[in-house]
Amino acid sequence: MNFNNVTFERSFGISSQLPPSTLPEVAFAGRSNVGKSSMLNALFGRKSLAKVSQKPGKTSTINFFATEGARFVDLPGYGYARVAKSEKGRWAELIEGYFNQDRNFALVVSLVDIRHEAQQLDLNMINFLMEAGLPFAVVLTKADKLSRNQQNKQVSVLRRQLALPEDVPMLVTSSEKREGFDALRKLITQACEG
């Protein structure tokens, strides 16, 4: 899979607009301030493929990106408090609507900030993915903010908190330092080809 050859396809504001699922899809889900856009840009080696903002909650649509043989799906962040209730409701409908469709889910990348304990919304997402039987991995972001020792400690804490089965991969990444992305690309390639 060529991660350098990716193009933006389209954004969708309501789930009924979503295109049919014709390729294996890798979806990225996480809290509003987890660094999803930075993660996507680092994954594809691009500076501004996904829009990065200083204000959390910028992604308010489902954004589709395509590469040879796969589609990448950037879901709206969840849990951001400074948007209207109606907007939160629309985001929830978008995310639920996406997962409730008959799609070719290759992998869901659930992003969690390594610096903090898992939030209730993180637990809800992981429980949903397990109950739905969807293939997923937990990717810890912002590792550059912690020492290697602290990272190792947080990996143990978060795996226990999220009650992850042993076969669920957990990767440590830093978009800032481009760490952990070879392992993530390998995981995504295996999921799409499997």
C-alpha contacts under 8 A as a table, 3 or more apart, distances in Angstrom:
res1	aa1	res2	aa2	distance
1	M	67	T	7.80
1	M	68	E	6.65
1	M	69	G	7.37
1	M	189	T	6.29
2	N	5	N	5.64
2	N	6	V	7.81
2	N	67	T	7.07
2	N	68	E	6.91
3	F	6	V	6.34
3	F	43	L	7.24
3	F	44	F	5.20
3	F	45	G	7.73
3	F	67	T	7.12
3	F	185	R	7.88
4	N	44	F	5.46
4	N	45	G	6.43
4	N	46	R	7.98
5	N	44	F	7.90
5	N	67	T	6.02
5	N	68	E	7.63
6	V	44	F	7.18
6	V	65	F	6.59
6	V	66	A	5.50
6	V	67	T	4.58
6	V	68	E	7.80
7	T	65	F	5.49
7	T	66	A	5.36
7	T	67	T	6.59
8	F	49	L	7.25
8	F	63	N	7.79
8	F	64	F	6.28
8	F	65	F	4.40
8	F	66	A	6.46
9	E	63	N	7.55
9	E	64	F	5.32
9	E	65	F	5.15
9	E	66	A	6.43
10	R	63	N	5.92
10	R	64	F	5.47
10	R	65	F	7.40
11	S	61	T	5.94
11	S	62	I	5.49
11	S	63	N	4.38
11	S	64	F	6.30
12	F	15	S	7.22
12	F	17	Q	6.31
12	F	18	L	6.43
12	F	61	T	5.43
12	F	62	I	5.23
12	F	63	N	6.57
13	G	17	Q	7.50
13	G	60	S	7.42
13	G	61	T	4.92
13	G	62	I	6.65
13	G	94	L	7.19
14	I	17	Q	5.78
14	I	18	L	7.41
14	I	61	T	7.81
14	I	90	R	7.44
14	I	93	E	7.43
14	I	94	L	5.62
15	S	18	L	5.44
15	S	93	E	7.08
15	S	94	L	5.04
15	S	95	I	7.81
15	S	97	G	5.14
15	S	98	Y	6.01
16	S	97	G	7.66
18	L	98	Y	7.74
20	P	103	R	7.48
21	S	24	P	7.57
21	S	25	E	7.66
21	S	102	D	7.66
21	S	103	R	5.11
21	S	104	N	5.92
22	T	104	N	7.25
23	L	69	G	6.38
23	L	70	A	5.29
23	L	71	R	6.16
23	L	104	N	6.56
24	P	69	G	7.21
24	P	70	A	5.07
24	P	71	R	6.22
24	P	104	N	5.07
24	P	105	F	6.03
24	P	106	A	5.27
24	P	192	C	5.79
25	E	70	A	5.95
25	E	71	R	4.82
25	E	72	F	5.70
25	E	73	V	6.86
25	E	103	R	7.75
25	E	104	N	5.84
25	E	105	F	5.08
25	E	106	A	5.29
25	E	107	L	6.77
25	E	192	C	7.60
26	V	70	A	7.59
26	V	71	R	6.35
26	V	72	F	4.87
26	V	73	V	6.03
26	V	105	F	6.56
26	V	106	A	5.71
26	V	107	L	4.85
26	V	108	V	5.67
26	V	109	V	7.13
26	V	188	I	7.41
26	V	192	C	7.96
27	A	72	F	5.88
27	A	73	V	4.47
27	A	74	D	6.08
27	A	75	L	6.95
27	A	105	F	7.78
27	A	107	L	6.49
27	A	108	V	4.74
27	A	109	V	6.00
28	F	36	K	7.25
28	F	72	F	7.78
28	F	73	V	6.15
28	F	74	D	5.23
28	F	75	L	5.97
28	F	108	V	5.99
28	F	109	V	4.81
28	F	110	S	6.13
28	F	111	L	7.20
29	A	36	K	7.68
29	A	74	D	7.09
29	A	75	L	5.62
29	A	76	P	7.32
29	A	77	G	6.69
29	A	108	V	7.23
29	A	109	V	6.22
29	A	110	S	5.03
29	A	111	L	6.08
30	G	34	V	6.28
30	G	36	K	7.10
30	G	76	P	8.00
30	G	77	G	5.48
30	G	78	Y	6.44
30	G	110	S	5.78
30	G	111	L	4.82
30	G	112	V	6.48
30	G	122	D	7.28
31	R	34	V	5.40
31	R	77	G	4.81
31	R	78	Y	4.68
31	R	79	G	5.78
31	R	80	Y	7.36
31	R	111	L	7.52
31	R	112	V	7.46
31	R	121	L	7.58
31	R	122	D	7.45
32	S	35	G	7.68
32	S	36	K	7.95
32	S	56	P	5.25
32	S	57	G	4.90
32	S	58	K	7.84
32	S	76	P	7.41
32	S	77	G	3.93
32	S	78	Y	5.26
32	S	79	G	6.20
32	S	80	Y	5.62
33	N	36	K	7.75
33	N	56	P	4.94
33	N	57	G	7.03
33	N	77	G	7.45
33	N	80	Y	7.81
34	V	111	L	6.67
34	V	112	V	6.33
34	V	113	D	5.57
34	V	141	T	6.81
35	G	38	S	5.35
35	G	39	M	6.07
35	G	141	T	6.92
35	G	142	K	7.62
36	K	39	M	5.00
36	K	40	L	6.30
36	K	74	D	7.84
36	K	77	G	7.99
36	K	111	L	7.34
37	S	40	L	5.17
37	S	41	N	6.25
37	S	50	A	5.13
37	S	51	K	6.13
37	S	52	V	5.47
38	S	41	N	5.14
38	S	42	A	6.12
38	S	50	A	7.34
38	S	52	V	6.29
38	S	175	S	6.06
39	M	42	A	5.19
39	M	43	L	6.02
39	M	141	T	7.94
39	M	175	S	5.54
40	L	43	L	4.99
40	L	44	F	6.26
40	L	49	L	7.70
40	L	50	A	6.53
41	N	44	F	5.35
41	N	45	G	5.82
41	N	46	R	4.90
41	N	47	K	5.68
41	N	48	S	6.41
41	N	49	L	5.86
41	N	50	A	6.07
42	A	45	G	4.89
42	A	46	R	6.33
42	A	47	K	7.50
42	A	175	S	5.63
42	A	178	R	6.44
42	A	181	F	7.68
43	L	46	R	7.87
43	L	181	F	6.20
43	L	185	R	7.32
46	R	49	L	5.95
48	S	51	K	5.80
48	S	52	V	7.30
51	K	59	T	7.94
52	V	58	K	7.85
53	S	56	P	6.83
53	S	58	K	6.44
55	K	58	K	6.58
56	P	80	Y	6.92
57	G	60	S	6.84
57	G	76	P	7.49
57	G	77	G	6.03
57	G	78	Y	7.67
57	G	80	Y	5.95
57	G	83	V	8.00
59	T	62	I	7.73
59	T	75	L	7.57
59	T	76	P	5.08
59	T	77	G	6.56
60	S	76	P	5.17
60	S	77	G	7.57
60	S	91	W	6.63
61	T	75	L	6.92
61	T	76	P	5.82
61	T	91	W	7.51
61	T	94	L	7.69
62	I	73	V	6.77
62	I	74	D	5.68
62	I	75	L	4.88
62	I	76	P	6.14
62	I	94	L	7.33
63	N	73	V	5.76
63	N	74	D	5.01
63	N	75	L	6.74
64	F	71	R	6.80
64	F	72	F	5.79
64	F	73	V	4.81
64	F	74	D	6.46
65	F	71	R	5.72
65	F	72	F	4.98
65	F	73	V	6.42
66	A	70	A	6.17
66	A	71	R	4.51
66	A	72	F	6.13
67	T	70	A	5.51
67	T	71	R	6.19
67	T	72	F	7.95
69	G	192	C	7.95
70	A	192	C	6.89
75	L	95	I	6.61
76	P	91	W	6.40
76	P	94	L	7.97
76	P	95	I	7.21
77	G	80	Y	7.43
78	Y	88	K	8.00
78	Y	91	W	7.56
78	Y	92	A	7.75
78	Y	121	L	7.72
79	G	121	L	7.00
80	Y	83	V	6.92
83	V	87	E	6.31
83	V	88	K	6.68
84	A	87	E	5.18
84	A	88	K	6.41
85	K	88	K	5.05
85	K	89	G	6.16
86	S	89	G	5.00
86	S	90	R	6.26
87	E	90	R	5.01
87	E	91	W	6.24
88	K	91	W	5.10
88	K	92	A	6.19
89	G	92	A	5.08
89	G	93	E	6.17
90	R	93	E	5.03
90	R	94	L	6.15
91	W	94	L	5.00
91	W	95	I	6.25
92	A	95	I	5.25
92	A	96	E	5.98
93	E	96	E	5.22
93	E	97	G	5.54
94	L	97	G	5.04
94	L	98	Y	6.03
95	I	98	Y	5.18
95	I	99	F	6.43
96	E	99	F	5.24
96	E	100	N	5.98
97	G	100	N	5.13
97	G	101	Q	6.43
98	Y	101	Q	5.62
99	F	102	D	7.93
99	F	103	R	7.81
105	F	108	V	7.25
105	F	134	L	7.22
105	F	135	P	7.38
106	A	135	P	6.66
106	A	191	A	5.48
106	A	192	C	5.43
107	L	134	L	7.37
107	L	135	P	5.07
107	L	136	F	5.11
107	L	137	A	7.31
107	L	188	I	7.11
107	L	191	A	6.24
107	L	192	C	7.65
108	V	134	L	7.34
108	V	135	P	6.26
108	V	136	F	4.49
108	V	137	A	6.45
109	V	136	F	5.78
109	V	137	A	5.21
109	V	138	V	5.99
109	V	139	V	6.53
110	S	125	M	7.76
110	S	126	I	7.55
110	S	136	F	7.03
110	S	137	A	6.15
110	S	138	V	4.85
110	S	139	V	6.05
111	L	138	V	5.94
111	L	139	V	4.92
111	L	140	L	5.84
111	L	141	T	6.68
112	V	118	A	7.24
112	V	122	D	7.02
112	V	138	V	7.06
112	V	139	V	6.27
112	V	140	L	4.92
112	V	141	T	6.11
113	D	116	H	6.11
113	D	118	A	7.98
113	D	140	L	5.55
113	D	141	T	4.94
113	D	142	K	6.28
114	I	117	E	7.62
114	I	140	L	5.13
114	I	141	T	5.69
114	I	142	K	6.36
114	I	143	A	6.25
114	I	151	Q	7.20
114	I	154	Q	6.40
114	I	155	V	7.49
114	I	158	L	7.96
114	I	172	V	7.89
115	R	142	K	7.28
115	R	143	A	7.47
115	R	145	K	7.40
115	R	146	L	7.13
115	R	154	Q	7.39
117	E	157	V	7.59
117	E	158	L	6.56
117	E	161	Q	7.82
118	A	122	D	5.91
118	A	123	L	6.77
118	A	158	L	6.37
118	A	161	Q	6.70
118	A	162	L	7.10
119	Q	122	D	5.19
119	Q	123	L	6.46
120	Q	123	L	5.02
120	Q	124	N	6.11
121	L	124	N	4.93
121	L	125	M	6.23
122	D	125	M	5.22
122	D	126	I	6.29
122	D	162	L	7.96
123	L	126	I	5.19
123	L	127	N	6.03
123	L	162	L	5.95
124	N	127	N	5.17
124	N	128	F	6.05
125	M	128	F	5.06
125	M	129	L	6.21
126	I	129	L	5.13
126	I	130	M	6.20
126	I	162	L	7.03
127	N	130	M	5.15
127	N	131	E	6.02
128	F	131	E	5.16
128	F	132	A	5.95
129	L	132	A	5.16
129	L	133	G	6.07
129	L	134	L	5.35
129	L	135	P	7.57
129	L	136	F	7.12
130	M	133	G	5.07
130	M	134	L	6.44
131	E	134	L	7.91
136	F	168	V	6.90
136	F	169	P	7.81
137	A	168	V	5.77
137	A	169	P	5.01
137	A	170	M	5.96
137	A	171	L	7.82
138	V	168	V	7.49
138	V	169	P	6.29
138	V	170	M	4.72
138	V	171	L	6.46
139	V	170	M	5.63
139	V	171	L	4.80
139	V	172	V	6.01
139	V	173	T	6.93
140	L	143	A	7.20
140	L	170	M	7.25
140	L	171	L	6.01
140	L	172	V	4.82
140	L	173	T	5.89
141	T	172	V	6.48
141	T	173	T	5.16
141	T	174	S	5.77
141	T	175	S	7.45
142	K	145	K	5.91
142	K	146	L	8.00
142	K	173	T	6.57
142	K	174	S	4.98
142	K	175	S	6.91
142	K	176	E	7.60
143	A	146	L	5.62
143	A	147	S	7.96
143	A	151	Q	6.67
143	A	172	V	6.53
143	A	173	T	5.74
143	A	174	S	5.03
144	D	147	S	7.37
144	D	174	S	5.61
144	D	176	E	7.02
144	D	177	K	6.85
146	L	149	N	7.94
146	L	150	Q	5.75
146	L	151	Q	6.01
147	S	150	Q	5.15
147	S	151	Q	6.16
148	R	151	Q	5.01
148	R	152	N	6.30
149	N	152	N	5.28
149	N	153	K	6.35
150	Q	153	K	5.07
150	Q	154	Q	6.11
151	Q	154	Q	5.12
151	Q	155	V	6.16
151	Q	172	V	7.95
152	N	155	V	5.18
152	N	156	S	6.61
153	K	156	S	5.40
153	K	157	V	6.31
154	Q	157	V	4.88
154	Q	158	L	5.86
155	V	158	L	5.32
155	V	159	R	6.01
155	V	170	M	7.93
155	V	172	V	7.99
156	S	159	R	5.28
156	S	160	R	6.22
157	V	160	R	5.32
157	V	161	Q	6.09
158	L	161	Q	4.87
158	L	162	L	5.87
159	R	162	L	5.34
159	R	163	A	5.99
159	R	164	L	5.62
159	R	170	M	7.86
160	R	163	A	4.99
160	R	164	L	6.80
164	L	168	V	6.40
165	P	168	V	5.67
166	E	169	P	7.64
171	L	180	G	6.88
171	L	183	A	7.62
171	L	184	L	7.26
172	V	179	E	7.78
172	V	180	G	5.87
173	T	178	R	7.29
173	T	179	E	5.19
173	T	180	G	4.48
173	T	181	F	6.70
174	S	177	K	5.37
174	S	178	R	5.48
174	S	179	E	5.00
174	S	180	G	6.75
175	S	178	R	4.81
175	S	179	E	6.74
176	E	179	E	7.95
178	R	181	F	6.40
179	E	182	D	7.82
180	G	183	A	5.62
180	G	184	L	6.41
181	F	184	L	4.81
181	F	185	R	5.96
182	D	185	R	5.19
182	D	186	K	6.19
183	A	186	K	5.11
183	A	187	L	6.17
184	L	187	L	5.05
184	L	188	I	6.16
185	R	188	I	5.13
185	R	189	T	6.06
186	K	189	T	5.14
186	K	190	Q	6.20
187	L	190	Q	5.26
187	L	191	A	6.20
188	I	191	A	5.06
188	I	192	C	6.15
189	T	192	C	5.22
189	T	193	E	6.05
190	Q	193	E	5.21
190	Q	194	G	5.69
191	A	194	G	5.21
